[in-house]
Amino acid sequence: MKDAKNVLRLVGMILLGLFVVVVVVPFIFTLLVSAFGITLSIVSFLISLAVLLIKVAVVLAIGYLVLVGIRALLR
């Protein structure tokens, strides 16, 4: 009877390990992939925001140079 208990305990551990491999690991993998997707979207948003800021700075610099040039021509 004691051997049967040990065998049942071993079978239970194997089934639990199989459950973890079949159900929990893919679930955690999908969570990690979605977290990676969210992180990637945040990073791409920040990069696009930085590019937009650079474009605005270039437009302002060109506008400033045009105004300074017009002012120099009028003197």
Beta strands, then each sheet from edge to edge (+ up, - down):
end
